[in-house]
């Protein structure tokens, strides 16, 4: 276990060292995942040397006592070292202790705007469920759920070797700018088959495979044979051989479905899989109202805009039976003051939106604001909407309709459909 933790620390330090000279190379979040020690922790993107140092301090605070590593006391310590607006994933195979500090964890997480997500292995879940009548264990179970609920996170029951569920859960709960999911695992012994699911939100897969030096003569086909895609097609990797015998592969727009990777310890010493996912609709607008996310741009609305609360006035410029062409979309506040105007376009053409079919849409958003010199500035953002996250309903005079006359105004209600990770 000591070796596993040391390997994770070393790898993240290498990532930071290689990226620190070029800040554009840093991911939006650095995500540390170590399946061998059943721990998850995510800290915000380091922007300064101080941020990097705090991240390294956090890594140094990792201890070696397994599933109890992220008990309440350790969570408080980790949160105090992390940046604001981070996501925390805690993968536990034990119920932990220090439950009396649950309120402190919740308070600190809320103050730093961090979401706490508990991922409980099958073992700890069975123990907790079986001991609901036992005060100590029952309290732990309720504490996990309460902290997750109050901080906007989730509590999910998974098995510690079920990467299929884990990647799904992380993909569904990522709610900031596009974030790479870094899976770090060392191969201990034998032949291990790892499953991971790719859904429509995954835009890119990147692989970094550490091959044992003795196998420097391996060919591209040897590495490709380790992967099985859903359609069993030949994976188009960009492979390079470095001085330390590292092979790198990347697939853009990967096939949706269940992928498999076979990590044979006699062949592969360690591997990483990075999934780059799309941004979701609700969170794009939260980020626009985040001063720290866009320095120099003052928030137009002081309160974060939530997707499920959005109501907008739509100017309809053209219609056909059963479908509406939407040209301009305006976000308004409760007093009907216009906050923003949006053009709904795809490939520079107006898009058709029906009640039953919503295409994958790019929102090109022009944001108006003032900088610290009180100068008017404009910025343009492009955000993707994933069809399964959005429903549109058109109402005219409180009656639902899919047909409107040109020039009429309609009020559009946005409803986010959040999938329950427990159903994955």
Buried (B, 14 or more C-beta within 10 A) or exposed (E): EEEBBEBBBEBBBEBBEEBEEEEEEBBBBBBBBBBBBBBBBBBBBBEEEEBBEBBBEBBEBBEEEEBBBBBBBBBBBBBEBBBEBBBBBBBBBBBBEBBEBBBBBBEBBBEBBBBBBBBBBBBBBEBBEEBEEEEEBBBBBBBBEBBBEBBBBBBBBBBBBBBBBBBBBBBBBBBBBBBBBBBBBBBEEEEBEBBBBBBEBBBBBBBBBBBBEEEEEBEBEBBBEBBBBBEEEEBEBEBEBEEEBEBBBBBEEBBBEEBBBBBEBEBBBBBBBBBBBBBBBBBBBBBBBBEEBBEEBBBBBEEBBEBEEBBBBBBBEEBEEEBBBBBBBBBBEEEEEEBBBBBBBBEEEBBBBBBEEBEEBBBBBEBEBEEEEEEEEEEEBEBBBBEBBBEBBBEBEEEEBBEBEEEEEBBBBBEBEBBEBEEB
